[in-house]
Amino acid sequence: MSEFEWQLLADRPETIPQVALWYFREWCEESGRYRLEEVQQNVAKSVERTQAPLILLGFQDSELACAGEFKLTEMDMYPDYEHWIGGIYVDPQHRGLGLGRQLVERLMAIAKRAGVKQLYLQTERLDGGLYSPLGFKPIHQVNNKGVDVRVMVANLER
């Protein structure tokens, strides 16, 4: 039987290059928005343990399988939206197992424990993707850096 484990980037800094490579290839390489080195520097800053910025990692049988961020500010056009999740990435060989959903649920729980009342995200899935069933509601649809995105919010006060 396989074993799954959740850890913080703060406890596994050796994964910074892999997480940065995932993020770069998924969101930056084609657009040219950031260089790999810049992405790696940003990832390396996400080493808090109980508050933003932090990155949560999932390991399947000791192999890095997924990563997601709890962070402060994401979109310059919404400076009043303080707490965000983003960078929800599941390695292709681990997709279809519900890891994305588990990752988001765990990040929401971390944010709630940190006292966050409103948690935001942006997604290229204009239908809300996996986020709608988790309580995220659409509030904006905008073009952000050349990409159409849906901005969503979850109320964590419940």
C-alpha positions as CSV (number, residue, x, y, z in Angstrom):
1,M,0.0,0.0,0.0
2,S,1.3,3.4,-0.9
3,E,2.0,6.1,1.7
4,F,1.0,9.8,1.3
5,E,2.5,12.6,3.4
6,W,2.0,16.4,3.7
7,Q,5.0,18.6,4.6
8,L,5.8,22.3,4.5
9,L,8.4,23.7,2.1
10,A,10.1,25.1,5.3
11,D,10.8,21.5,6.3
12,R,11.9,20.3,2.8
13,P,13.9,23.2,1.2
14,E,15.6,20.7,-1.1
15,T,12.4,20.7,-3.1
16,I,12.6,24.4,-4.0
17,P,14.2,23.7,-7.5
18,Q,11.5,21.1,-8.4
19,V,8.6,23.3,-7.3
20,A,10.1,26.3,-9.1
21,L,10.5,24.3,-12.3
22,W,6.9,23.1,-12.1
23,Y,5.6,26.7,-11.6
24,F,7.9,28.0,-14.3
25,R,6.8,25.5,-16.9
26,E,3.1,25.7,-16.0
27,W,2.7,29.5,-15.8
28,C,5.8,31.4,-16.9
29,E,7.8,29.6,-19.7
30,E,5.4,30.2,-22.6
31,S,4.4,33.8,-21.5
32,G,8.0,34.9,-20.7
33,R,6.6,36.6,-17.6
34,Y,9.4,35.4,-15.3
35,R,12.8,33.6,-15.7
36,L,13.2,30.3,-13.9
37,E,15.7,32.0,-11.5
38,E,13.1,34.6,-10.5
39,V,10.5,31.9,-9.9
40,Q,13.0,29.9,-7.7
41,Q,13.7,33.1,-5.7
42,N,10.0,33.6,-5.1
43,V,9.4,30.0,-4.1
44,A,12.3,30.1,-1.7
45,K,10.6,32.9,0.2
46,S,7.6,30.8,1.0
47,V,8.9,29.2,4.2
48,E,6.6,30.3,6.9
49,R,4.9,27.5,9.0
50,T,1.6,28.9,10.2
51,Q,1.0,32.1,8.1
52,A,1.6,33.3,4.6
53,P,3.7,32.9,2.7
54,L,4.1,29.2,2.8
55,I,4.0,26.3,0.4
56,L,2.4,22.9,1.3
57,L,3.9,19.9,-0.4
58,G,2.4,16.4,-0.9
59,F,4.6,13.3,-1.2
60,Q,3.6,10.0,-2.6
61,D,5.9,7.2,-1.4
62,S,8.5,9.9,-0.6
63,E,8.2,11.4,-4.2
64,L,7.1,15.0,-4.5
65,A,3.6,14.8,-6.0
66,C,2.0,18.3,-5.6
67,A,2.5,21.8,-4.2
68,G,0.3,24.8,-3.4
69,E,0.8,28.2,-1.9
70,F,-0.9,30.3,0.8
71,K,0.3,33.8,0.1
72,L,-0.1,37.5,0.6
73,T,-1.4,39.5,-2.4
74,E,-1.4,38.0,-5.9
75,M,-2.9,40.5,-8.3
76,D,-1.8,44.1,-8.4
77,M,-5.3,45.2,-9.6
78,Y,-6.8,44.0,-6.3
79,P,-4.5,45.4,-3.5
80,D,-7.2,45.1,-0.9
81,Y,-7.5,41.3,-1.4
82,E,-4.9,40.2,1.1
83,H,-4.8,36.4,1.4
84,W,-4.6,34.1,-1.6
85,I,-4.0,30.5,-2.5
86,G,-2.2,29.8,-5.8
87,G,0.3,27.6,-7.5
88,I,-1.9,24.6,-7.1
89,Y,0.1,22.1,-9.0
90,V,-0.1,18.3,-9.2
91,D,2.6,16.4,-11.1
92,P,1.0,14.7,-14.2
93,Q,1.7,11.2,-13.0
94,H,-0.2,11.9,-9.8
95,R,-3.3,13.5,-11.3
96,G,-6.8,12.1,-11.1
97,L,-6.3,11.0,-7.5
98,G,-8.0,14.0,-5.8
99,L,-4.7,15.6,-4.7
100,G,-5.6,19.0,-6.0
101,R,-8.8,19.0,-3.9
102,Q,-7.0,17.8,-0.8
103,L,-4.3,20.4,-1.3
104,V,-6.8,23.2,-1.5
105,E,-8.7,21.9,1.5
106,R,-5.5,21.8,3.6
107,L,-4.5,25.3,2.5
108,M,-7.9,26.6,3.4
109,A,-7.6,25.0,6.8
110,I,-4.2,26.6,7.3
111,A,-5.6,30.0,6.3
112,K,-8.5,29.6,8.7
113,R,-6.2,28.7,11.6
114,A,-4.2,31.9,10.7
115,G,-7.3,33.9,11.2
116,V,-8.0,34.6,7.6
117,K,-11.7,35.4,6.9
118,Q,-11.6,35.9,3.1
119,L,-9.4,33.7,0.9
120,Y,-8.9,34.6,-2.7
121,L,-7.6,32.8,-5.8
122,Q,-7.4,33.2,-9.5
123,T,-7.9,30.4,-12.0
124,E,-7.7,30.0,-15.7
125,R,-10.7,27.7,-15.4
126,L,-13.4,30.2,-16.0
127,D,-16.0,27.7,-14.8
128,G,-14.4,27.7,-11.4
129,G,-12.8,24.2,-11.8
130,L,-12.2,22.3,-8.6
131,Y,-12.7,25.5,-6.5
132,S,-16.4,26.0,-6.8
133,P,-17.4,22.8,-5.0
134,L,-15.0,23.8,-2.2
135,G,-16.9,27.0,-1.5
136,F,-15.1,29.5,-3.7
137,K,-17.5,32.0,-5.4
138,P,-16.7,34.0,-8.6
139,I,-16.3,37.7,-8.1
140,H,-14.5,38.9,-11.2
141,Q,-13.5,37.8,-14.6
142,V,-10.5,39.7,-15.9
143,N,-7.5,39.6,-18.2
144,N,-4.4,39.3,-16.0
145,K,-1.1,39.6,-17.8
146,G,-2.6,38.4,-21.1
147,V,-4.6,35.6,-19.6
148,D,-8.3,35.5,-18.9
149,V,-8.9,34.4,-15.3
150,R,-11.7,34.1,-12.9
151,V,-11.1,35.6,-9.5
152,M,-12.9,33.8,-6.7
153,V,-13.3,34.2,-2.9
154,A,-14.1,31.8,-0.1
155,N,-15.6,32.9,3.2
156,L,-13.7,31.1,6.0
157,E,-15.7,32.5,8.9
158,R,-18.1,29.6,8.8
